[in-house]
């Protein structure tokens, strides 16, 4: 599996960073144009807030020019900022201003596909069947007597949908799109595709970005024969193909020239296959979806933590810990449900949730994740304890809802614009126009200005936890003996994390100092159910 990337005792910022995910469209509307859309001006105005939160880096979802058919993941121009968000010059200012505050910038790259408005795809449409322009994508004739059937049986990557992944053009050709028809897949066997993306990486590294998050990182390469899945081809025709590793080795050479960092979105059940992406000459880190989707259960969480650390150990890569992101039901809501796991296939309208219970568990989960060895990603609004919003069906914009024919509620509920000021129109998100997604009526109660004044708020908890996190050090984790339904571990820095899942209050391990707890201890100094504490030995 190769040698660890870093010599023992060395340290790189990304190995234990707290990284804040910015979904620009819903962060803050600061340009005063009344469009209800978050923008770079809004992010720049809130940089002091992010600095006070204590994060090390910002990860931005795609901010490029896009028709926004899939929340910006349909990119029309990688070298331009979408006008709704601002300009390239403003992005450069944002990167520089954040860096002055000690905050690095990570951007999103979507290499599997582009927008159907991208110049390459428009040229391919105009050029016609058999043209060199179409070789940059996956164009094929159809099957059947008149080519009326799709070239193969591949399923959509939008879980829960039955929509085909092929669209037929009037000239008879079909083109592949693992996601929406507005997102045609690129042909990564073509050298021009590889060269273009390496040039895009250089373009942004030269503008000061510190890292790149790679969307759908295991889907790029396709079997050139495009075989039916029904024939059970091995290896898989479009997931985790060996050709990907040569692509990422080339990317790593580009990143190393700029001291840049990669984080891959890699959903794979095979631990050994997953670890291959983290070899010393490939990606630096990858998202940990096992922990994100795990239910609030001590045995399952411990197993997820152990498995994650074991997966990363052979290649010396740091783990990443994520509770929620722009695709996933918010933590407060999920942990208040009967089924606290996350699975795209189980999302449904009207699922009951106990927000008081979910909030208590989310507070404990925040301390658990921030105490683990590795880096932590915090999705915007998690530090405010925002619940999943219920979006009226006539306002839902997510293609997952529409392509499921209304059975999947989609991802808009975790993308509702943030509340900043309880007394301002639209809770201070932007006073000039209604937000692009409606805010629930109770959104002002979660506003930043209210939480900043509350010593027991979720925001205060996150700020204190991030400030105290260095007390855990950068070393390994050691599990401590505990009763059933209690998790406790120590870190090399001398700090201890304890989480009680039991209905019975738990005795705390021996310690000299209580650093922080997610909720009050009981009258005898024991840890109540669904509560976490940080101790110093």
Secondary structure by P-SEA (a helix, b strand, c coil): cccccccccccccccccbbbbbcccccccccccccccccaaaaaaaaaaaaaacccbbbbcccccccccccccccccccccccccccaaaaaaaaaaaaaacbbbbbbbbccccccccaaaaaaaaacccccccccccccccccccccccccccccccccccccccccccccbbbbbcccccccccccccaaaaaaaaaaaaaaaaacccbbbbccccccccccccccccccccccccccccaaaaaaaaaaaaaaaacbbbbbbccccccccccccccccccccccccccccccccaaaaaaaaaaaaaaacccbbbbbbbccccccccaaaaaaccccccccccccccccccaaaaaaaaaaaaaaaaacccbbbbcccccccccccccccccccccccccccccccccccccccccccccccccccccccccccccccccccccaaaaaaccccaaaaaaaaaaaccccccbbbbbcccccccccccccccbbbbbbccccbbbbccccccccccccccccccccccbbbbbcc
